[in-house]
Amino acid sequence: MYEINDIVVMKKPHPCGGKAWTVARTGADIKLQCNGCGRFVNLTRDELKKRAKTVEKAVEENE
Ligand SMILES: [Zn+2]
């Protein structure tokens, strides 16, 4: 399950060289923002599952 602000590390790097993406929106599609260049991309859950190597869960910042 992907949630907003999770960090997804892809198997293949983006053209900018970055491999880490931040989940910006979830739903039928997952919207990701590249941590390297800031571009957005929409992937279906199946596509993301295939491309993702690891997922780091967002750290909750509760005080
Ligand atoms: Zn990029």
PDB file of the backbone (N, CA, C, O) and the ligand in Angstrom, with CONECT records:
HET     ZN  A 101       1
ATOM      1  N   MET A   1       0.841  -1.201   0.000  1.00  0.00           N
ATOM      2  CA  MET A   1       0.000   0.000   0.000  1.00  0.00           C
ATOM      3  C   MET A   1       0.874   1.248   0.000  1.00  0.00           C
ATOM      4  O   MET A   1       1.793   1.381   0.809  1.00  0.00           O
ATOM      5  N   TYR A   2       0.581   2.131  -0.893  1.00  0.00           N
ATOM      6  CA  TYR A   2       1.371   3.357  -0.977  1.00  0.00           C
ATOM      7  C   TYR A   2       0.606   4.510  -0.352  1.00  0.00           C
ATOM      8  O   TYR A   2      -0.606   4.637  -0.527  1.00  0.00           O
ATOM      9  N   GLU A   3       1.319   5.334   0.369  1.00  0.00           N
ATOM     10  CA  GLU A   3       0.694   6.485   1.007  1.00  0.00           C
ATOM     11  C   GLU A   3       1.472   7.755   0.682  1.00  0.00           C
ATOM     12  O   GLU A   3       2.647   7.715   0.318  1.00  0.00           O
ATOM     13  N   ILE A   4       0.782   8.880   0.824  1.00  0.00           N
ATOM     14  CA  ILE A   4       1.394  10.179   0.543  1.00  0.00           C
ATOM     15  C   ILE A   4       2.691  10.324   1.350  1.00  0.00           C
ATOM     16  O   ILE A   4       2.756   9.974   2.528  1.00  0.00           O
ATOM     17  N   ASN A   5       3.710  10.847   0.682  1.00  0.00           N
ATOM     18  CA  ASN A   5       5.021  11.135   1.277  1.00  0.00           C
ATOM     19  C   ASN A   5       5.909   9.911   1.454  1.00  0.00           C
ATOM     20  O   ASN A   5       7.034  10.033   1.939  1.00  0.00           O
ATOM     21  N   ASP A   6       5.423   8.734   1.070  1.00  0.00           N
ATOM     22  CA  ASP A   6       6.326   7.587   1.042  1.00  0.00           C
ATOM     23  C   ASP A   6       7.394   7.850  -0.017  1.00  0.00           C
ATOM     24  O   ASP A   6       7.133   8.524  -1.013  1.00  0.00           O
ATOM     25  N   ILE A   7       8.580   7.323   0.197  1.00  0.00           N
ATOM     26  CA  ILE A   7       9.670   7.452  -0.767  1.00  0.00           C
ATOM     27  C   ILE A   7       9.805   6.130  -1.514  1.00  0.00           C
ATOM     28  O   ILE A   7      10.041   5.086  -0.907  1.00  0.00           O
ATOM     29  N   VAL A   8       9.654   6.185  -2.834  1.00  0.00           N
ATOM     30  CA  VAL A   8       9.766   4.979  -3.653  1.00  0.00           C
ATOM     31  C   VAL A   8      11.082   5.041  -4.417  1.00  0.00           C
ATOM     32  O   VAL A   8      11.364   6.015  -5.115  1.00  0.00           O
ATOM     33  N   VAL A   9      11.880   3.992  -4.277  1.00  0.00           N
ATOM     34  CA  VAL A   9      13.135   3.901  -5.027  1.00  0.00           C
ATOM     35  C   VAL A   9      12.911   2.975  -6.211  1.00  0.00           C
ATOM     36  O   VAL A   9      12.515   1.821  -6.048  1.00  0.00           O
ATOM     37  N   MET A  10      13.171   3.500  -7.415  1.00  0.00           N
ATOM     38  CA  MET A  10      12.929   2.746  -8.638  1.00  0.00           C
ATOM     39  C   MET A  10      14.139   1.887  -9.014  1.00  0.00           C
ATOM     40  O   MET A  10      15.270   2.154  -8.608  1.00  0.00           O
ATOM     41  N   LYS A  11      13.860   0.852  -9.800  1.00  0.00           N
ATOM     42  CA  LYS A  11      14.950   0.013 -10.307  1.00  0.00           C
ATOM     43  C   LYS A  11      15.784   0.790 -11.316  1.00  0.00           C
ATOM     44  O   LYS A  11      17.013   0.727 -11.310  1.00  0.00           O
ATOM     45  N   LYS A  12      15.078   1.534 -12.196  1.00  0.00           N
ATOM     46  CA  LYS A  12      15.785   2.311 -13.222  1.00  0.00           C
ATOM     47  C   LYS A  12      15.775   3.784 -12.852  1.00  0.00           C
ATOM     48  O   LYS A  12      14.740   4.305 -12.436  1.00  0.00           O
ATOM     49  N   PRO A  13      16.903   4.466 -12.994  1.00  0.00           N
ATOM     50  CA  PRO A  13      16.913   5.893 -12.663  1.00  0.00           C
ATOM     51  C   PRO A  13      16.159   6.725 -13.693  1.00  0.00           C
ATOM     52  O   PRO A  13      16.046   6.357 -14.862  1.00  0.00           O
ATOM     53  N   HIS A  14      15.653   7.845 -13.226  1.00  0.00           N
ATOM     54  CA  HIS A  14      15.045   8.851 -14.100  1.00  0.00           C
ATOM     55  C   HIS A  14      16.160   9.453 -14.955  1.00  0.00           C
ATOM     56  O   HIS A  14      17.327   9.369 -14.573  1.00  0.00           O
ATOM     57  N   PRO A  15      15.835  10.057 -16.097  1.00  0.00           N
ATOM     58  CA  PRO A  15      16.876  10.702 -16.915  1.00  0.00           C
ATOM     59  C   PRO A  15      17.728  11.715 -16.147  1.00  0.00           C
ATOM     60  O   PRO A  15      18.878  11.954 -16.515  1.00  0.00           O
ATOM     61  N   CYS A  16      17.184  12.306 -15.097  1.00  0.00           N
ATOM     62  CA  CYS A  16      17.958  13.271 -14.306  1.00  0.00           C
ATOM     63  C   CYS A  16      18.967  12.572 -13.403  1.00  0.00           C
ATOM     64  O   CYS A  16      19.818  13.233 -12.809  1.00  0.00           O
ATOM     65  N   GLY A  17      18.891  11.267 -13.290  1.00  0.00           N
ATOM     66  CA  GLY A  17      19.830  10.531 -12.449  1.00  0.00           C
ATOM     67  C   GLY A  17      19.252  10.108 -11.115  1.00  0.00           C
ATOM     68  O   GLY A  17      19.840   9.294 -10.403  1.00  0.00           O
ATOM     69  N   GLY A  18      18.090  10.666 -10.776  1.00  0.00           N
ATOM     70  CA  GLY A  18      17.481  10.329  -9.484  1.00  0.00           C
ATOM     71  C   GLY A  18      16.721   9.023  -9.532  1.00  0.00           C
ATOM     72  O   GLY A  18      16.107   8.682 -10.543  1.00  0.00           O
ATOM     73  N   LYS A  19      16.767   8.306  -8.448  1.00  0.00           N
ATOM     74  CA  LYS A  19      16.016   7.054  -8.365  1.00  0.00           C
ATOM     75  C   LYS A  19      14.903   7.129  -7.330  1.00  0.00           C
ATOM     76  O   LYS A  19      14.032   6.260  -7.290  1.00  0.00           O
ATOM     77  N   ALA A  20      14.925   8.138  -6.511  1.00  0.00           N
ATOM     78  CA  ALA A  20      13.953   8.253  -5.427  1.00  0.00           C
ATOM     79  C   ALA A  20      12.823   9.201  -5.820  1.00  0.00           C
ATOM     80  O   ALA A  20      13.054  10.285  -6.355  1.00  0.00           O
ATOM     81  N   TRP A  21      11.605   8.766  -5.542  1.00  0.00           N
ATOM     82  CA  TRP A  21      10.407   9.541  -5.855  1.00  0.00           C
ATOM     83  C   TRP A  21       9.560   9.628  -4.599  1.00  0.00           C
ATOM     84  O   TRP A  21       9.551   8.722  -3.766  1.00  0.00           O
ATOM     85  N   THR A  22       8.851  10.736  -4.485  1.00  0.00           N
ATOM     86  CA  THR A  22       7.940  10.923  -3.355  1.00  0.00           C
ATOM     87  C   THR A  22       6.508  10.760  -3.839  1.00  0.00           C
ATOM     88  O   THR A  22       6.123  11.321  -4.865  1.00  0.00           O
ATOM     89  N   VAL A  23       5.729   9.996  -3.101  1.00  0.00           N
ATOM     90  CA  VAL A  23       4.323   9.812  -3.466  1.00  0.00           C
ATOM     91  C   VAL A  23       3.569  11.111  -3.188  1.00  0.00           C
ATOM     92  O   VAL A  23       3.508  11.572  -2.048  1.00  0.00           O
ATOM     93  N   ALA A  24       2.993  11.699  -4.248  1.00  0.00           N
ATOM     94  CA  ALA A  24       2.286  12.972  -4.121  1.00  0.00           C
ATOM     95  C   ALA A  24       0.781  12.776  -4.025  1.00  0.00           C
ATOM     96  O   ALA A  24       0.088  13.584  -3.408  1.00  0.00           O
ATOM     97  N   ARG A  25       0.275  11.717  -4.626  1.00  0.00           N
ATOM     98  CA  ARG A  25      -1.164  11.470  -4.582  1.00  0.00           C
ATOM     99  C   ARG A  25      -1.413   9.994  -4.815  1.00  0.00           C
ATOM    100  O   ARG A  25      -0.712   9.358  -5.602  1.00  0.00           O
ATOM    101  N   THR A  26      -2.389   9.455  -4.146  1.00  0.00           N
ATOM    102  CA  THR A  26      -2.761   8.058  -4.356  1.00  0.00           C
ATOM    103  C   THR A  26      -4.205   7.999  -4.830  1.00  0.00           C
ATOM    104  O   THR A  26      -4.956   8.965  -4.698  1.00  0.00           O
ATOM    105  N   GLY A  27      -4.576   6.875  -5.373  1.00  0.00           N
ATOM    106  CA  GLY A  27      -5.919   6.692  -5.911  1.00  0.00           C
ATOM    107  C   GLY A  27      -5.861   5.555  -6.901  1.00  0.00           C
ATOM    108  O   GLY A  27      -5.121   4.594  -6.694  1.00  0.00           O
ATOM    109  N   ALA A  28      -6.618   5.642  -7.964  1.00  0.00           N
ATOM    110  CA  ALA A  28      -6.546   4.633  -9.013  1.00  0.00           C
ATOM    111  C   ALA A  28      -5.141   4.623  -9.606  1.00  0.00           C
ATOM    112  O   ALA A  28      -4.577   3.564  -9.883  1.00  0.00           O
ATOM    113  N   ASP A  29      -4.590   5.811  -9.796  1.00  0.00           N
ATOM    114  CA  ASP A  29      -3.198   5.961 -10.197  1.00  0.00           C
ATOM    115  C   ASP A  29      -2.416   6.561  -9.039  1.00  0.00           C
ATOM    116  O   ASP A  29      -2.972   7.192  -8.140  1.00  0.00           O
ATOM    117  N   ILE A  30      -1.108   6.342  -9.094  1.00  0.00           N
ATOM    118  CA  ILE A  30      -0.235   6.926  -8.082  1.00  0.00           C
ATOM    119  C   ILE A  30       0.553   8.046  -8.742  1.00  0.00           C
ATOM    120  O   ILE A  30       1.182   7.835  -9.779  1.00  0.00           O
ATOM    121  N   LYS A  31       0.525   9.230  -8.152  1.00  0.00           N
ATOM    122  CA  LYS A  31       1.299  10.339  -8.678  1.00  0.00           C
ATOM    123  C   LYS A  31       2.577  10.459  -7.870  1.00  0.00           C
ATOM    124  O   LYS A  31       2.564  10.522  -6.641  1.00  0.00           O
ATOM    125  N   LEU A  32       3.682  10.489  -8.605  1.00  0.00           N
ATOM    126  CA  LEU A  32       4.992  10.543  -7.951  1.00  0.00           C
ATOM    127  C   LEU A  32       5.731  11.790  -8.394  1.00  0.00           C
ATOM    128  O   LEU A  32       5.602  12.235  -9.535  1.00  0.00           O
ATOM    129  N   GLN A  33       6.516  12.353  -7.466  1.00  0.00           N
ATOM    130  CA  GLN A  33       7.381  13.477  -7.812  1.00  0.00           C
ATOM    131  C   GLN A  33       8.825  13.027  -7.665  1.00  0.00           C
ATOM    132  O   GLN A  33       9.224  12.468  -6.643  1.00  0.00           O
ATOM    133  N   CYS A  34       9.601  13.287  -8.719  1.00  0.00           N
ATOM    134  CA  CYS A  34      11.015  12.914  -8.700  1.00  0.00           C
ATOM    135  C   CYS A  34      11.754  13.782  -7.686  1.00  0.00           C
ATOM    136  O   CYS A  34      11.626  15.006  -7.695  1.00  0.00           O
ATOM    137  N   ASN A  35      12.525  13.139  -6.815  1.00  0.00           N
ATOM    138  CA  ASN A  35      13.269  13.899  -5.812  1.00  0.00           C
ATOM    139  C   ASN A  35      14.479  14.582  -6.427  1.00  0.00           C
ATOM    140  O   ASN A  35      15.077  15.464  -5.810  1.00  0.00           O
ATOM    141  N   GLY A  36      14.843  14.178  -7.645  1.00  0.00           N
ATOM    142  CA  GLY A  36      15.996  14.789  -8.296  1.00  0.00           C
ATOM    143  C   GLY A  36      15.634  16.074  -9.016  1.00  0.00           C
ATOM    144  O   GLY A  36      16.269  17.107  -8.802  1.00  0.00           O
ATOM    145  N   CYS A  37      14.611  16.021  -9.873  1.00  0.00           N
ATOM    146  CA  CYS A  37      14.299  17.163 -10.722  1.00  0.00           C
ATOM    147  C   CYS A  37      12.922  17.750 -10.469  1.00  0.00           C
ATOM    148  O   CYS A  37      12.589  18.792 -11.036  1.00  0.00           O
ATOM    149  N   GLY A  38      12.117  17.115  -9.640  1.00  0.00           N
ATOM    150  CA  GLY A  38      10.825  17.684  -9.284  1.00  0.00           C
ATOM    151  C   GLY A  38       9.704  17.406 -10.267  1.00  0.00           C
ATOM    152  O   GLY A  38       8.595  17.910 -10.092  1.00  0.00           O
ATOM    153  N   ARG A  39       9.968  16.614 -11.296  1.00  0.00           N
ATOM    154  CA  ARG A  39       8.912  16.293 -12.258  1.00  0.00           C
ATOM    155  C   ARG A  39       7.914  15.315 -11.670  1.00  0.00           C
ATOM    156  O   ARG A  39       8.231  14.524 -10.781  1.00  0.00           O
ATOM    157  N   PHE A  40       6.687  15.392 -12.197  1.00  0.00           N
ATOM    158  CA  PHE A  40       5.637  14.486 -11.750  1.00  0.00           C
ATOM    159  C   PHE A  40       5.389  13.411 -12.797  1.00  0.00           C
ATOM    160  O   PHE A  40       5.558  13.643 -13.994  1.00  0.00           O
ATOM    161  N   VAL A  41       4.992  12.250 -12.339  1.00  0.00           N
ATOM    162  CA  VAL A  41       4.616  11.179 -13.240  1.00  0.00           C
ATOM    163  C   VAL A  41       3.469  10.412 -12.612  1.00  0.00           C
ATOM    164  O   VAL A  41       3.412  10.254 -11.393  1.00  0.00           O
ATOM    165  N   ASN A  42       2.552   9.934 -13.450  1.00  0.00           N
ATOM    166  CA  ASN A  42       1.449   9.106 -12.973  1.00  0.00           C
ATOM    167  C   ASN A  42       1.682   7.668 -13.382  1.00  0.00           C
ATOM    168  O   ASN A  42       1.954   7.382 -14.549  1.00  0.00           O
ATOM    169  N   LEU A  43       1.580   6.776 -12.440  1.00  0.00           N
ATOM    170  CA  LEU A  43       1.718   5.348 -12.725  1.00  0.00           C
ATOM    171  C   LEU A  43       0.527   4.616 -12.127  1.00  0.00           C
ATOM    172  O   LEU A  43       0.000   5.002 -11.084  1.00  0.00           O
ATOM    173  N   THR A  44       0.113   3.553 -12.806  1.00  0.00           N
ATOM    174  CA  THR A  44      -0.894   2.699 -12.177  1.00  0.00           C
ATOM    175  C   THR A  44      -0.203   1.902 -11.071  1.00  0.00           C
ATOM    176  O   THR A  44       1.022   1.793 -11.026  1.00  0.00           O
ATOM    177  N   ARG A  45      -1.017   1.358 -10.193  1.00  0.00           N
ATOM    178  CA  ARG A  45      -0.436   0.576  -9.097  1.00  0.00           C
ATOM    179  C   ARG A  45       0.387  -0.600  -9.624  1.00  0.00           C
ATOM    180  O   ARG A  45       1.435  -0.928  -9.069  1.00  0.00           O
ATOM    181  N   ASP A  46      -0.090  -1.231 -10.697  1.00  0.00           N
ATOM    182  CA  ASP A  46       0.642  -2.364 -11.274  1.00  0.00           C
ATOM    183  C   ASP A  46       1.983  -1.927 -11.829  1.00  0.00           C
ATOM    184  O   ASP A  46       2.995  -2.598 -11.625  1.00  0.00           O
ATOM    185  N   GLU A  47       1.994  -0.776 -12.548  1.00  0.00           N
ATOM    186  CA  GLU A  47       3.253  -0.275 -13.104  1.00  0.00           C
ATOM    187  C   GLU A  47       4.241   0.052 -11.990  1.00  0.00           C
ATOM    188  O   GLU A  47       5.426  -0.272 -12.066  1.00  0.00           O
ATOM    189  N   LEU A  48       3.725   0.695 -10.968  1.00  0.00           N
ATOM    190  CA  LEU A  48       4.596   1.079  -9.856  1.00  0.00           C
ATOM    191  C   LEU A  48       5.169  -0.159  -9.177  1.00  0.00           C
ATOM    192  O   LEU A  48       6.345  -0.190  -8.815  1.00  0.00           O
ATOM    193  N   LYS A  49       4.336  -1.171  -9.007  1.00  0.00           N
ATOM    194  CA  LYS A  49       4.796  -2.409  -8.388  1.00  0.00           C
ATOM    195  C   LYS A  49       5.953  -3.010  -9.182  1.00  0.00           C
ATOM    196  O   LYS A  49       6.923  -3.506  -8.608  1.00  0.00           O
ATOM    197  N   LYS A  50       5.838  -2.959 -10.514  1.00  0.00           N
ATOM    198  CA  LYS A  50       6.875  -3.521 -11.371  1.00  0.00           C
ATOM    199  C   LYS A  50       8.168  -2.714 -11.317  1.00  0.00           C
ATOM    200  O   LYS A  50       9.265  -3.271 -11.330  1.00  0.00           O
ATOM    201  N   ARG A  51       8.021  -1.401 -11.258  1.00  0.00           N
ATOM    202  CA  ARG A  51       9.199  -0.530 -11.354  1.00  0.00           C
ATOM    203  C   ARG A  51       9.876  -0.251 -10.028  1.00  0.00           C
ATOM    204  O   ARG A  51      11.069   0.048  -9.989  1.00  0.00           O
ATOM    205  N   ALA A  52       9.138  -0.343  -8.956  1.00  0.00           N
ATOM    206  CA  ALA A  52       9.685   0.027  -7.655  1.00  0.00           C
ATOM    207  C   ALA A  52      10.628  -1.052  -7.123  1.00  0.00           C
ATOM    208  O   ALA A  52      10.367  -2.248  -7.250  1.00  0.00           O
ATOM    209  N   LYS A  53      11.711  -0.604  -6.533  1.00  0.00           N
ATOM    210  CA  LYS A  53      12.633  -1.536  -5.896  1.00  0.00           C
ATOM    211  C   LYS A  53      12.314  -1.607  -4.406  1.00  0.00           C
ATOM    212  O   LYS A  53      12.086  -2.684  -3.857  1.00  0.00           O
ATOM    213  N   THR A  54      12.303  -0.452  -3.768  1.00  0.00           N
ATOM    214  CA  THR A  54      11.975  -0.419  -2.346  1.00  0.00           C
ATOM    215  C   THR A  54      11.064   0.767  -2.064  1.00  0.00           C
ATOM    216  O   THR A  54      11.020   1.737  -2.821  1.00  0.00           O
ATOM    217  N   VAL A  55      10.350   0.666  -0.975  1.00  0.00           N
ATOM    218  CA  VAL A  55       9.508   1.765  -0.510  1.00  0.00           C
ATOM    219  C   VAL A  55       9.858   2.070   0.923  1.00  0.00           C
ATOM    220  O   VAL A  55       9.868   1.184   1.777  1.00  0.00           O
ATOM    221  N   GLU A  56      10.144   3.327   1.180  1.00  0.00           N
ATOM    222  CA  GLU A  56      10.378   3.764   2.566  1.00  0.00           C
ATOM    223  C   GLU A  56       9.132   4.475   3.045  1.00  0.00           C
ATOM    224  O   GLU A  56       8.690   5.456   2.446  1.00  0.00           O
ATOM    225  N   LYS A  57       8.581   3.982   4.106  1.00  0.00           N
ATOM    226  CA  LYS A  57       7.366   4.592   4.622  1.00  0.00           C
ATOM    227  C   LYS A  57       7.673   5.990   5.145  1.00  0.00           C
ATOM    228  O   LYS A  57       8.738   6.252   5.704  1.00  0.00           O
ATOM    229  N   ALA A  58       6.703   6.876   4.943  1.00  0.00           N
ATOM    230  CA  ALA A  58       6.848   8.239   5.418  1.00  0.00           C
ATOM    231  C   ALA A  58       6.963   8.242   6.947  1.00  0.00           C
ATOM    232  O   ALA A  58       6.275   7.499   7.647  1.00  0.00           O
ATOM    233  N   VAL A  59       7.835   9.084   7.423  1.00  0.00           N
ATOM    234  CA  VAL A  59       7.995   9.216   8.872  1.00  0.00           C
ATOM    235  C   VAL A  59       6.966  10.220   9.372  1.00  0.00           C
ATOM    236  O   VAL A  59       6.888  11.351   8.891  1.00  0.00           O
ATOM    237  N   GLU A  60       6.195   9.789  10.328  1.00  0.00           N
ATOM    238  CA  GLU A  60       5.192  10.705  10.863  1.00  0.00           C
ATOM    239  C   GLU A  60       5.842  11.660  11.836  1.00  0.00           C
ATOM    240  O   GLU A  60       6.570  11.266  12.747  1.00  0.00           O
ATOM    241  N   GLU A  61       5.561  12.897  11.620  1.00  0.00           N
ATOM    242  CA  GLU A  61       6.170  13.925  12.474  1.00  0.00           C
ATOM    243  C   GLU A  61       5.149  14.463  13.461  1.00  0.00           C
ATOM    244  O   GLU A  61       4.602  15.553  13.292  1.00  0.00           O
ATOM    245  N   ASN A  62       4.915  13.688  14.468  1.00  0.00           N
ATOM    246  CA  ASN A  62       3.997  14.127  15.516  1.00  0.00           C
ATOM    247  C   ASN A  62       4.803  14.647  16.694  1.00  0.00           C
ATOM    248  O   ASN A  62       5.814  14.064  17.085  1.00  0.00           O
ATOM    249  N   GLU A  63       4.346  15.726  17.235  1.00  0.00           N
ATOM    250  CA  GLU A  63       5.059  16.274  18.385  1.00  0.00           C
ATOM    251  C   GLU A  63       4.216  16.194  19.641  1.00  0.00           C
ATOM    252  O   GLU A  63       4.659  16.612  20.710  1.00  0.00           O
TER     253      GLU A  63
HETATM  254 ZN    ZN A 101      14.088  13.310 -12.249  1.00  0.00          ZN2+
END
